[in-house]
Amino acid sequence: MKSLNRVLMAALCTSAMTAPAYAQQDAGAADMDDSIIIVTATRRAEDVQDIPVAVTAVSPVQLEQQGVLNVQNIGSVSPSFSTSNAQTASGTVVLRIRGVGTTSNNIGFESAVGIFIDGAYQSRPGVALGEFVDVERVEVLRGPQGTLFGRNTSAGALNITNKRPDLSEFGGFVNATYGNYDHMSVQGAINAPLVEDTLALRVTGAYRKRDGYVDIIDRNGDRVGESNEIDQYLVRGQLGYESDGGIRARLIADYSKSTASCCAPVELYQSPVETAGLFAAVGLGPRGGMSAPVVAVNPFDTATAQRATDNRIATSDQRSSPDIDQWGLTGEIEVPLSDSADLVYIGSYREYRSTDSYDSDFSGLDVFSVLPGGGTDIDTMTHELRVQGEAFNGALNWLVGGYYSKEDISQVVNFGLGTEFDQLAGALFAAATGGASLNPNSPLFLGATPLQNLTGVDPATVRTTNVYKQNSKSWSIFTHNTLEVTQGLKLTLGLRYSDETKDGSFAQPAINNNLCPAILGQIGAGNVPGPLTNGVYGLGCFPFTAPAIGSNANPFPLPRLFNSEFKDNELIYTGKVSYEFAAPVTVYGSFTHGYKSGGFNLDSTAAAGGADPRFASEEVDAYEVGLKAKFLDNAVTLNVAGFHEEFSNFQVLEFTGAQFETFNVPSAKTTGVEIETVIRPDRNFTINGGLTYTDARYPSDCAGSQSNVDQVASLCGNSLTNAPKWVGIMGATYDRDIGDSLNFFINGQVRMESDRRTSTQAIIVPDAADVAAAGSLQAAIDAAPLAPFDVQDGNIKINMRAGIGDIDGAWGLEAWVTNLTNEVTRGVTFNTVLRSGSRSAFVQEPRMYGLTLRGKF
């Protein structure tokens, strides 16, 4: 949608940039000058307009009215925030702020956007995918936040705060929802004072179930199930305490479980192997196990690729069967040390367990699967202790503290090759040789089952258990201080020294693979035709199932066991200056040096060929200037931020179609402007707007002097993944009393984004043969074709909600719809596993609608 930039700009200018990126007071509950929004973005309770930080604060009312159910929906209320998801709900979630995030699908990778729930760090995005229920506030902190927040916030942070127990009043609520795709949801909470004004209990629960919006069909075209569904529940209990002396404490326990099948990709582009009839030639049928009715057959047919996306039909020989559960404890205590100083402690412990089995080749063939019996365990413990207060009659706001975390990760994956793996190899070899490998008269002849013909070993017998472990310890000391030098002029200095230690390992406790040694023997004996040597090795010693017998002396990059250590430390710092011209108009400027720890590529190929399984720490230097202002007796709020962030050793994970590869890119940058506004013409009508321009990119010289530059250099000159240049949000809410007993509201929201890339690489990465043919790496990159269907066109999505209820909130009935026009978009596009040129994508939610009944007591 090439004209979207102009349309978006015109629409936002004429609408005073009316998008919901604010924390709204309860409908009709506040006058226009009663609009103070308290956040804890600086680890202190402050008005969001007073702090020199770009932050979007989202209230419970806004979460409900915009249908923000969890972390993945926050992009509908914050234009600088986005998410994407791939194969599994727990392990492939990527969070991005200002176009920057860390690609997932590797348990060793940590998010560049840190998530903090009730002050406690959540080590992986998948751990924090629980439902937003009984939430007090969600804060999106944009830009690096490492001086104040525990770990890994090089792109930003999400600070989620749940409602505390009320010490004085008994009450609660119940919400029930029914919608399309048989969507059923129940939420509720009950608050009970146990000792009036001293001790209270708050119990919160939620259950949500929804059918999947991707149909799964088998190779014959018969529907066998669905994917992208929801089936989860959450229980949270809190004890709140407050003493006469001012001590406040809270103990939180939670448990959640999910068994939803997620996520099945849709094939966009048919493999040329299929088009050439080579799957049929080896006995796999004319479509080689695929049967979706719509798929593009040339790499430029974007209309057909979009029809495939809209159809939401995936082909598979099995459904995933996940089982995810976790529980955690969080404790916090605030102790007044004097009239001007407090001690604050927050500690947490969490256990996360996930098991799954699924089809890993994304086709109707029995080729390659993750088998039952494996799983992921993550145990995390955190402690934070800080002392903070004021001095010099409030001119100095100071804070010092320490942080410690310990995380233990264990992942067991059982891989197995299928009964049709060998025939698939036969089709791929035929494609590579123009059919010669199937011609008995050709010196390249290997037949329809080449691996078994060469070795006498049936690939379907191959089974491998891979175990990945990582034990991490992190500690830091930090300080954050703001001094009002003179009336209105404030200086802020923050420092954090962080130390990271990780032990990572890969082991293979069980393996049944006679195929790979036999293949190596045949290659060594010269029985494999030269042009097919790499292909025979790559499939005969398939990376996920190959025995870990690699060494530096081996000419082939076989997997290699490792048990190694990663250590690093960094000084993180920030400096800010702000000036309040005339309350409430504030300008500020800041510089921040941020950091995200390196670690281990927890994958079977990480140490292949003698490679170092570690990846380096990511650093960022961020510059920001901003304006925060209110006008016309607080009827208009306007916040503007300009930013430039320079990343070094930017961490990237890429799926090549056969394995996951992790590497650091020497340089990445993001530059842009963010505008947020709230306009309240009267107490019944609120207009909200947000506009973000982001140029998140790999510079043309991003590879620097790095030697292993094939994949890195292929990124240079391209935008970061899923980072549209323009995102705009426009919305409005009108609410009004009806007589003395009823209230109604209507809310509408439009989110617009420009084109964005959806895969790691923008081109088909050249291999050694391509480089040799072109004469140089740069020439090969320049000649490389674009990755088919990488770009998701710009799109517009509309959400609406209307409701009527008791004026005091005792009951309410709401009708809602998200993605009103049913714009189905792609989140992640990738090379389909083992299908030589095919492209598939994970699609995002279609139109959803339903009714919600609310009760409050």
KETI-29502 format. One line per field, with one value per residue (C-alpha): z, x, y. Coordinates in steps of 0.001 Angstrom, whole numbers, plus 500000, padded with zeros to 6 digits. Layout:
KETI-29502
Z	[Z  ...] $
X	[X  ...] $
Y	[Y  ...] $
end
This chain:
KETI-29502
Z	[500000  498685  499289  502940  504213  502645  503703  507243  507546  506213  508412  511523  510877  510238  513301  515641  515759  517612  518761  522116  523747  527153  530572  530719  533879  534536  532186  533498  536811  536490  535504  532716  535198  537213  534748  536687  535694  538254  536966  538436  535370  537571  540424  542198  542036  539814  537371  533907  532665  535164  534235  531388  529973  526889  528402  527419  530402  529788  532331  533036  531283  528140  528281  528388  525791  523271  523796  525083  526532  526970  526095  522417  522082  523450  519940  519532  522171  521745  518192  519123  520429  518380  518722  516485  517101  515302  515931  519650  521895  524676  522883  519781  520965  519929  521547  519812  520830  518257  515767  517940  519378  519673  517361  519253  518815  520895  524630  525073  523633  526005  524979  524311  525822  529522  531182  534837  536632  540028  539957  539284  536112  533794  532012  528748  526919  526839  530631  530694  528237  530919  530648  531675  534424  537522  536242  537640  534911  531977  531194  527910  528573  525291  524826  527014  530696  532191  534975  536867  535629  536408  533151  529376  528520  525609  523568  526415  529119  529956  533536  534517  537869  539220  541564  545193  547868  549296  553070  553882  551487  550490  546780  543470  539890  537351  533552  531043  527271  524316  520746  517372  517070  520090  522255  525943  528766  532469  534670  538240  541469  545082  547690  551396  554295  556969  559516  558713  557420  558117  556197  553123  550692  546946  544716  540929  538302  534553  532084  528319  525511  521794  518681  516319  513274  511131  509683  509439  506555  505686  502369  501016  501778  504693  507740  510716  513239  513860  515256  516814  519497  523157  526147  529365  532924  535615  539387  541454  545170  547073  550715  551382  554661  556041  559561  561559  561224  557434  556553  553405  552182  549576  548928  545515  544400  540915  538815  535133  532548  528759  526408  523253  519922  518409  515702  512197  509210  505849  502676  500469  497691  496204  496077  492552  493289  493408  490325  488355  489274  491140  494305  492101  490433  493737  494757  497065  494957  492642  495492  497730  500788  500415  499740  500561  497675  497104  496833  494640  491957  491107  493530  492312  492577  495671  495050  495340  498381  500064  499164  500810  503889  503927  503569  506706  505725  506819  505797  508424  509327  513035  515429  518133  521653  524103  527864  529583  533255  535645  539156  540974  544206  544473  547698  548245  551347  551844  555179  556059  557432  558194  557068  553849  553102  552459  552060  549328  548718  545863  545545  543268  542422  539341  537832  534191  532530  528873  526867  523224  520198  516688  512975  512251  508456  508085  505397  505084  504649  507448  507286  510568  513959  517530  519408  522809  525979  525873  527397  528733  532393  533514  537196  538018  541294  541641  544514  544454  547438  547203  549488  548157  549395  549285  550586  550608  551162  548239  545755  545544  544790  545330  545008  545508  545240  544422  542266  542017  539808  539201  536323  535486  532036  530901  527541  526286  522635  521024  517260  514743  510978  509245  506773  503809  504617  502101  499257  500048  499736  496369  495136  496355  494687  491475  491592  492150  489169  486722  487198  486588  490037  488993  485647  485879  482921  484602  486652  489197  489652  493283  492906  494628  498062  497786  501424  501855  498451  499481  502987  503420  506478  506667  507722  509519  512246  513216  516700  518719  522157  522535  525910  526285  529645  530865  534400  534771  537589  537409  540000  539848  541943  540801  541637  540113  541294  540242  541462  540951  540383  540218  539865  537012  535984  536888  536267  536440  536713  536735  536973  537055  537183  535942  536102  534141  534336  532348  532020  528838  527539  524842  525424  523573  526165  523649  519923  517333  514129  511995  508910  509404  510030  507005  504860  505977  505083  501590  501031  502251  499932  496951  496306  496275  493060  493646  492803  495370  498206  500216  499703  500684  503762  504716  504608  505644  508666  509203  511810  514408  514463  513633  516183  518043  516934  515291  515729  514330  512171  510587  507089  507695  510286  512428  515727  518641  522342  524445  528059  528305  530300  529358  531524  530983  532873  531854  533252  532230  532619  531776  531998  531581  531795  531950  532304  533206  531482  532920  534527  532878  529915  530205  527746  528263  526686  527615  526772  527853  527419  527593  527570  527028  528045  525575  526169  524398  521220  522770  519550  518350  515584  517813  518067  514701  512874  515932  516111  519374  520746  522512  521177  522355  524522  522827  523643  522724  522891  522870  522465  523141  523298  524269  525130  527622  527861  528784  527369  527652  531329  530815  528010  525642  526448  523943  524296  521645  521652  519119  519381  517845  519063  517910  518656  518547  518444  517710  518428  515586  515214  511714  510463  507207  506356  507946  511167  513508  513352  515892  515212  516146  513679  514424  513839  513848  514282  514911  514531  514753  516258  518501  519093  521549  522364  524331  523592  525862  524411  527347  530136  527837  524787  524542  521388  521452  518967  518389  515509  515352  512593  512986  510721  512252  509957  509400  507996  504631  506435  509229  508782  509720  509620  510645  508789  508720  506945  504546  506526  508240  505017  503501  506160  505526  503953  504958  507635  510797  510854  511510  511870  509768  509200  510059  512671  513578  516006  515987  518310  520221  523176  523917  527168  528689  531477  530577  533258  536856  536590  533288  531429  527897  525897  522364  521435  518067  517159  513950  513770  510570  509651  506543  504788  506908  506327  508034  507796  508985  505539  502724  500082  499420  501124  498599  499249  498399  494833  494324  495632  493384  490337  491087  491852  495281  498227  497571  493921  494961  497438  494832  492393  494944  494395  497009  499450  498104  500001  502677  502722  504403  502775  504860  506433  508533  511386  513172  516642  518069  521349  522716  526054  528414  532125  535606  536344  539374  537478  539149  535746  532094  528696  525835  522164  520542  517371  516656  513159  511833  508136  508567  507469  507756  507899  508197  511327  510441  507017  506631  504355  504649  506201  503644  500674  498629  497878  499401  501719  504575  507086  510487  510155  512633  514014  511690  512720  516228  517754  520722  523812  527306  530456  533483  537098  540057  543760] $
X	[500000  502415  500104  499524  502144  500384  496942  498117  499754  496710  494300  496339  496831  493140  492171  494651  496378  493548  494736  494482  497877  496979  495778  492124  490175  487004  484291  482769  484589  486930  486832  489115  491683  491665  493834  496979  498273  500568  503203  506237  508486  511230  510599  508765  505122  505117  502871  503676  503891  506659  509220  511778  510925  508892  506202  502685  500445  497343  494519  492134  489318  491410  492476  488813  487509  490240  490119  493706  493700  497436  500919  500428  497551  499369  500235  496611  497099  500808  502026  505683  505055  504500  504647  504940  504568  505747  505625  504894  502966  505523  508848  508531  507006  508969  508307  509481  509698  510719  511222  513777  513345  515125  513990  513042  512715  515838  515557  518992  517833  516478  514112  515354  512069  512063  508792  508195  505037  504494  508148  509498  511464  510012  512900  511122  508139  506386  506411  504417  501678  499018  495802  495374  492778  492406  495250  495847  498142  500365  503338  505265  508704  510360  514120  516759  515804  518734  519687  516426  515101  516835  517932  517706  515903  518039  514902  512526  510373  506811  505893  502651  501039  498124  495528  496519  494173  491860  492273  488933  486182  484722  483959  484711  483633  482686  482948  481630  482218  480943  482072  482754  485058  483122  484987  484104  485698  485069  487029  486534  488027  486977  488491  488001  489475  490643  491694  490192  492728  495524  495217  493224  492958  492351  491729  491612  490801  490304  489399  489421  488743  488473  488595  491505  491324  493696  492243  494568  494062  495932  497566  494198  492535  490491  490143  491880  491809  492631  495395  495902  493354  493107  492564  493970  493234  494847  494469  496168  495959  497296  497687  498045  499250  499730  500737  500048  503730  503527  504939  503278  503657  502189  502543  501371  500954  499789  499243  498363  497961  497537  496905  496152  497517  499711  500727  500344  501853  500185  502171  502385  504736  504875  508264  509712  510314  506543  505979  508443  506585  509544  507611  505313  508341  509480  506015  504961  502001  501714  501792  504311  502086  500617  496901  495905  493682  495460  499216  501371  503419  505682  507537  505851  502194  501405  497652  497610  499893  497438  494552  496493  496917  493198  492205  494152  494555  497632  498682  500106  500293  499736  498475  500680  499823  501285  500940  502230  501935  503694  503468  505175  505553  506276  506803  507260  507693  508087  509512  509749  513223  512398  510034  512069  513431  512062  513462  511865  512382  510894  511632  510223  510451  508889  508739  507735  507080  506254  505881  504916  505101  504461  505065  508314  508252  504883  503582  501326  504377  505845  509287  510485  508823  509376  508266  506554  508585  510580  509961  511321  511846  512753  513263  513886  514631  515072  515832  515880  516620  516648  516630  515146  514042  514382  516893  517493  513818  512804  515320  517132  515245  517732  517754  520402  519910  521113  519734  520379  518823  519385  517905  518141  517021  516711  515274  514892  513883  513187  513637  512692  512816  509709  508833  508917  512141  514115  511662  511775  515569  515107  512916  515368  518314  516310  515686  519375  520404  517628  516185  519496  519533  516410  517872  519493  521730  523164  526393  524394  521773  520763  517121  513889  515183  518811  519877  518740  520135  523545  523676  521029  519786  516153  516067  512751  514715  516602  515789  517776  517360  519095  519432  520255  521005  521905  522507  522663  523556  523260  523950  524088  524259  522557  521669  519246  519129  517292  518366  516328  519164  516886  513183  512020  515499  516240  519268  519122  522027  521623  524332  524205  527066  525890  527701  526496  527703  526206  527096  525708  525804  524537  524366  522956  521916  520144  520608  519715  521282  523180  522409  524831  527991  527079  526632  530023  531535  530025  531262  534744  534786  533958  530603  528641  528661  530660  527897  525621  528126  526901  523256  523773  525704  523133  520192  521985  523372  520319  521438  518708  519175  522877  525197  527262  530644  531966  535530  537720  539481  536278  535724  531962  530301  528763  527112  529507  528836  529781  529923  531179  531013  530026  531010  530520  530014  528962  528487  525053  524383  522016  522030  518957  518115  514575  513059  509487  508798  505377  503410  502522  504974  508252  511080  513868  516912  518695  521513  521476  523996  522105  523038  521644  523652  525055  524883  524576  522925  521097  520802  522359  524269  525663  529168  529181  532472  534258  532124  531840  528315  528334  527022  528190  526350  524297  524923  523053  523690  520383  519664  516232  514604  511019  508163  505364  502607  498996  496961  493546  492985  494271  491790  494685  497689  500545  503704  506431  509700  512508  515033  518155  519539  522756  523170  526437  526649  522926  521710  519983  518589  517760  516057  517654  515117  517234  518611  518600  521691  522622  524993  525801  525466  528112  525716  521974  520151  516702  515687  512302  509634  506680  503619  500825  497861  494621  491928  488893  486421  484118  483731  481774  484019  487676  489780  493103  495932  499363  501817  505212  507772  510549  513514  514867  517577  520856  523243  524837  528136  526566  528993  532030  535233  533524  534959  531971  529826  527630  524404  525398  526289  523010  521172  523035  520948  517631  515089  514761  512135  508533  509464  507068  508196  504774  502265  499291  496446  493265  490338  487501  485268  481894  480123  476978  474535  470982  468706  469704  470471  472163  475337  476417  479612  480829  484481  486171  489823  491819  495384  497299  500760  502910  504697  506981  509344  508340  511443  515008  516558  515221  517016  517833  521217  523933  525903  529537  528639  526774  529754  532155  529962  529534  533214  532676  530338  528983  528342  526493  524404  523610  522475  520503  516733  514378  512890  509391  506532  508766  506884  503500  501602  500454  497080  494345  492595  489500  488220  484857  483054  479746  478107  475325  475097  474322  475564  477477  479003  476953  476314  477096  476560  478995  479168  482590  484478  488204  489675  486270  487193  488881  492353  494404  498118  501354  503476  506463  507457  510123  511614  509392  511359  513064  510969  513633  512331  508868  507765  505278  503933  502267  499124  497638  494108  491126  487907  486678  483369  481175  479283  480611  478507  480035  478977  480453  479776] $
Y	[500000  502621  505566  504701  507143  510114  508910  508292  511697  513522  511590  512153  515850  516471  514416  516071  512700  511042  507618  505864  505959  507278  506220  507186  507888  505917  507096  510287  509992  512943  516581  517739  519110  515900  513978  513109  509672  508065  505635  503871  504105  505601  503115  505916  506952  510059  511881  510577  514184  515016  512363  512697  509274  508344  506153  505110  504334  502227  502070  499158  501060  501379  497724  496702  499159  498330  494555  494319  490813  490231  491449  490609  493112  496168  497353  498428  501153  501978  502683  502178  498638  495484  491705  488688  484990  481864  478155  477903  480263  480083  480056  482217  485472  488568  491951  495126  498766  501368  498548  496747  493273  489941  487157  484038  480243  479666  479245  480835  484150  486778  489529  493062  494250  493365  492414  493270  492165  493764  494763  491256  490465  487797  486092  485170  486755  483379  483308  486548  485594  485336  487273  490900  490634  492815  494997  498472  499776  498785  501018  500847  502370  503229  503119  501417  501259  499360  501778  501153  497814  494543  492966  493024  496229  497444  498235  499129  497615  496646  497444  495684  496377  494343  495836  495652  494307  496971  496987  498586  497450  494115  493844  492267  491789  489118  489406  486865  486934  484956  485528  484004  480999  479754  482240  481852  483783  484309  486714  487679  488915  489160  491438  490682  492685  490252  492847  496238  498766  496271  492990  491967  489083  489511  486480  486834  484244  483987  481270  481729  479273  479928  477768  478232  480477  478392  475190  472196  469785  466616  465746  464599  467920  466574  468830  467232  470074  473703  475841  479267  478530  479569  477290  478721  479708  481824  482055  484757  485363  488362  489238  492954  494422  497918  498845  501977  502780  502923  499506  498151  494596  492312  488586  487344  483740  482763  479672  479445  476712  476611  473689  475668  474467  477156  477936  476482  478344  478881  478126  481217  480108  476650  474978  474864  471170  470742  472905  470776  467563  466080  465212  463157  461551  460024  458839  461682  462765  465769  468303  466587  466470  469959  470419  474006  475142  478456  478957  481202  479445  482370  484642  487834  486789  488831  488674  484885  484973  487319  484993  482143  484334  485168  481495  480548  476880  474926  471427  469081  465427  466158  468845  470242  469155  471669  471657  474780  475518  477836  479106  481921  483832  487545  489430  493130  495226  498957  500139  503839  504567  508174  510892  511204  507729  504252  500761  498649  494920  492875  489183  486498  482829  481226  477754  477382  474011  473404  470198  469878  467605  468828  468520  470364  470240  472020  469686  466668  464444  462359  463963  465454  465852  466896  463783  463492  463164  466398  469785  473051  473932  477448  478260  481908  483680  487462  489818  493607  495823  499586  502599  505799  509150  512923  515433  519196  519957  517802  519219  515860  512658  509817  506013  503311  499575  496104  493304  489566  486917  483232  481277  477572  476393  472804  471814  468251  467786  464418  464604  461945  461539  460209  457497  459901  461720  459696  460294  464003  463814  462119  464973  467627  465904  465631  469372  470075  467920  468723  465230  463427  461801  459849  458750  455293  456163  459267  459259  461303  458579  457981  456949  457923  456848  457974  457792  454216  453285  454599  453140  450473  452424  453515  457207  456574  454751  457918  459196  461722  463260  466623  468335  472020  473633  477071  478300  482069  484396  488151  490815  494561  497685  500868  504423  506910  510514  513661  517096  520257  522722  525735  526280  524046  522783  519164  516973  513184  510759  506997  504325  500550  498077  494696  491351  488294  484685  481808  478136  476584  473029  470696  466944  463951  461350  459135  458660  456049  457270  454787  456841  459727  457601  455494  458610  459938  456588  456650  460194  459226  456218  458412  456749  460006  462067  465245  467729  466046  465698  468694  467769  464136  465230  467896  465475  462296  464134  466357  468938  468355  464578  464159  462546  465122  463820  466963  468176  470891  468292  466977  468422  468521  470794  468057  468994  469093  468707  471706  472763  476288  479518  483047  486010  489696  492928  496387  499874  501127  504834  507642  511400  513606  517251  518604  522036  522965  526261  526885  524121  521897  522242  520304  519689  517186  515599  512390  510024  506380  503592  500291  496632  493157  490151  487674  483955  480625  479482  476537  474578  471326  473119  475883  474410  472624  472714  474080  477229  479120  478484  481828  485113  488526  491025  493707  497375  500534  504273  506124  509830  511297  514719  515303  517604  516902  519453  520151  523007  524650  523834  520280  519594  518779  516618  516488  514401  514367  512391  512261  509435  507972  504640  502961  499243  497334  493528  493413  489874  487999  484501  483287  480120  478989  476295  473553  475049  478049  480208  482870  485735  489319  492176  494840  497740  498450  501757  503149  506785  508398  510606  509697  511864  511094  513283  513261  515839  516170  518705  517975  515429  513080  513025  511980  511930  510132  509954  508533  508655  506973  507318  504746  504109  500888  499576  497839  500487  499776  499097  497020  494087  496171  494112  490875  487867  485470  488019  486021  486369  489613  491410  490231  492240  495509  498257  496703  497548  495502  492775  493834  497487  499607  503164  504629  503530  505668  505154  507237  506795  508392  507562  509088  508277  509772  509190  508201  509551  508877  505168  504283  505091  504207  504557  503989  503630  503356  502925  502730  501419  502055  500813  501081  498214  496045  493162  489921  487728  488142  488426  490585  488508  484871  484631  483690  480523  479780  478808  482083  484068  482166  482741  486449  487018  488602  488487  491979  491167  488008  489993  492632  489920  487907  487799  489191  486705  485980  487584  489040  492374  492686  495545  498459  497900  499473  497658  498943  498031  499117  498621  499961  499338  500251  499685  500840  504343  503042  500123  497383  495806  496428  494853  495484  494515  494566  493767  493729  493930  494971  494744  491344  492444  489239  489981  488043  488260  486055  484698  481998  479357  476284  473459  471183  472347  474128  477603  477347  480170  480000  482492  482685  484783  487227  487354  487820  489576  488730  489853  489108  490242  490881  491034  492749  492669  494507  494215] $
end
